[in-house]
Amino acid sequence: MDKEYLNQLIRERRSVFPAQYNDQPVSKEFIKRLLENANWAPTHRLTEPWRFKVVRGEAKDRLGVFLSDTYTDITPEESFSPFKHKKIKNNCSLASAIIVICMQRDQKERVPEWEEIASTAMAVQNMWLTCAANSIGCYWSSPALIQYMGEFFDLEEGEKCLGFLYVGNYDKEDDISSKRTNIDEKVVWMD
């Protein structure tokens, strides 16, 4: 592998939001490749805690209705935002696919839970880099609504939802630039 390509890929990986997606579908074959690459994330004691639910087609609309209805049910009237309600539903319909990110806790609890969450996050990073390498947009959202996903999906005992990876094609001329502060501000060297 070209090392410079890898450096560039990591630095150019960005969140591409559902509102930026076009109507070109992302193929099922590509989604399978994403999931296979996710499966190669580091995992302490080989617990492989990542679990995914792929939501496509009409199921996206059902998820959007569930999420927007749940938002309505749990939000006090004085805090309710019609804009947010609409955005929740629109994010589901605008994405080509939604990969629900879940973590299955090791039933023997051989490793701390944070390590399993970290492994799952690394699996998502593998998917994110795969999307970036293929000019496919994606965005990891972790709204408060994820705590209600057991009402929509049949989650296993010890399984929890960590968010949604929205996936979609986008027009490449869109500006998705980003910036970071200097790494020197975040590192302490001790020799």
C-alpha positions in Angstrom: 0.0 0.0 0.0 1.2 3.5 -0.8 1.9 5.1 2.6 1.2 8.6 1.3 -2.2 7.5 0.1 -3.0 6.2 3.6 -1.9 9.4 5.2 -4.0 11.4 2.7 -7.0 9.2 3.2 -6.9 9.6 7.0 -6.5 13.3 6.7 -9.2 13.8 4.1 -11.8 11.5 5.8 -14.9 13.7 6.6 -18.4 13.6 7.8 -20.7 13.9 4.9 -24.2 14.5 6.2 -27.5 13.1 4.8 -28.6 16.5 3.5 -25.5 16.4 1.2 -26.4 12.9 -0.3 -27.8 12.6 -3.8 -30.3 10.1 -5.1 -27.7 7.6 -6.4 -28.0 4.4 -4.3 -25.1 2.8 -2.6 -24.9 -0.9 -3.7 -25.6 -3.8 -1.4 -22.2 -5.2 -2.4 -20.5 -2.0 -1.2 -22.3 -2.3 2.1 -21.2 -5.9 2.5 -17.6 -4.7 1.9 -18.0 -2.0 4.5 -19.2 -4.6 7.0 -16.4 -7.1 6.1 -13.8 -4.3 6.7 -15.4 -3.4 10.0 -15.0 -7.0 11.0 -11.2 -6.6 10.9 -11.0 -4.1 13.7 -8.8 -4.7 16.7 -10.5 -6.6 19.5 -9.1 -7.5 22.9 -9.5 -11.2 23.7 -11.3 -11.6 20.4 -14.7 -10.6 21.8 -15.6 -9.0 18.4 -18.3 -6.8 20.1 -19.5 -4.9 17.0 -23.0 -5.7 15.8 -24.7 -4.0 12.9 -28.2 -3.7 11.6 -28.5 -2.5 8.0 -31.6 -0.5 7.3 -32.5 0.1 3.6 -35.6 0.7 1.5 -38.9 1.1 3.3 -37.3 0.1 6.6 -35.6 3.5 6.5 -39.0 5.2 6.5 -40.2 3.1 9.4 -37.1 3.9 11.4 -37.6 7.7 10.5 -41.2 7.6 11.8 -40.2 5.7 14.9 -37.4 8.2 15.7 -39.4 11.3 15.0 -42.4 9.9 17.0 -40.1 9.0 19.9 -38.6 12.5 19.8 -42.1 13.9 20.0 -43.0 11.6 22.9 -39.9 12.3 25.0 -39.4 16.0 24.3 -41.1 18.6 26.6 -43.4 20.9 24.7 -41.2 24.0 25.5 -38.1 22.2 24.1 -39.7 20.7 21.0 -38.2 21.8 17.7 -40.2 21.3 14.5 -36.9 21.7 12.6 -35.3 18.8 14.5 -38.4 16.6 14.2 -38.3 17.1 10.4 -34.5 16.6 10.3 -34.7 13.3 12.1 -37.1 11.9 9.6 -35.3 13.4 6.6 -32.0 12.0 7.6 -33.5 8.5 7.3 -35.1 9.1 4.0 -32.0 10.9 2.5 -29.5 8.2 3.3 -29.1 5.3 0.9 -28.6 3.0 3.9 -28.4 3.4 7.6 -26.1 1.1 9.5 -27.1 0.9 13.1 -24.0 0.6 15.2 -24.4 -1.8 18.2 -22.0 -3.2 20.8 -22.5 -6.7 22.2 -21.1 -6.8 25.7 -19.0 -9.9 26.4 -21.2 -12.0 28.7 -18.1 -13.2 30.6 -17.0 -9.5 31.0 -13.4 -10.6 30.3 -12.5 -7.0 29.2 -13.8 -3.6 30.5 -16.9 -2.3 28.6 -14.9 0.7 27.4 -12.6 -1.6 25.5 -15.5 -3.1 23.7 -16.9 0.3 22.9 -13.5 1.3 21.6 -13.3 -1.8 19.4 -16.7 -1.1 18.0 -15.6 2.5 17.3 -12.5 1.1 15.4 -14.8 -1.1 13.4 -16.8 2.1 12.4 -13.5 3.9 11.6 -12.7 1.0 9.2 -16.1 1.6 7.5 -15.5 5.3 7.4 -12.1 5.0 5.8 -13.6 2.5 3.3 -16.3 5.1 2.4 -13.6 7.8 2.1 -11.5 5.6 -0.2 -14.5 5.0 -2.4 -15.8 8.6 -2.4 -19.0 7.5 -0.5 -20.3 9.8 2.1 -21.0 8.7 5.7 -21.8 10.2 9.0 -21.9 8.7 12.5 -24.8 10.2 14.6 -25.4 9.3 18.2 -28.5 11.1 19.3 -30.2 10.6 22.7 -32.8 8.6 20.8 -30.4 5.6 20.5 -31.4 4.6 24.1 -34.8 3.7 22.7 -33.6 1.4 19.9 -34.6 -1.7 21.9 -38.2 -0.7 21.2 -37.5 -0.9 17.4 -35.0 -3.7 17.1 -34.7 -7.0 18.8 -31.5 -6.4 20.7 -29.8 -9.3 22.4 -29.1 -9.3 26.1 -26.1 -7.1 26.7 -26.4 -5.4 23.3 -26.7 -1.6 23.1 -27.0 0.8 20.3 -24.1 3.3 19.9 -25.5 5.3 16.9 -26.3 5.3 13.3 -23.9 5.4 10.3 -25.7 7.2 7.5 -24.3 6.2 4.1 -24.9 7.8 0.7 -23.4 9.1 -2.5 -22.8 12.8 -2.8 -21.7 15.2 -5.4 -17.9 15.3 -5.2 -17.6 19.0 -6.0 -19.2 19.8 -2.6 -16.7 21.3 -0.2 -16.2 18.9 2.7 -13.0 20.4 4.0 -12.1 20.5 7.6 -9.3 21.6 9.8 -7.5 20.5 13.0 -5.5 22.4 15.6 -1.8 21.6 15.7 -1.0 18.2 17.2 1.8 19.8 19.3 -0.9 21.4 21.4 -2.2 17.9 22.4 1.0 16.0 23.0 3.4 15.9 25.9 6.8 14.3 25.1 8.8 12.6 27.9 12.2 11.4 27.0 
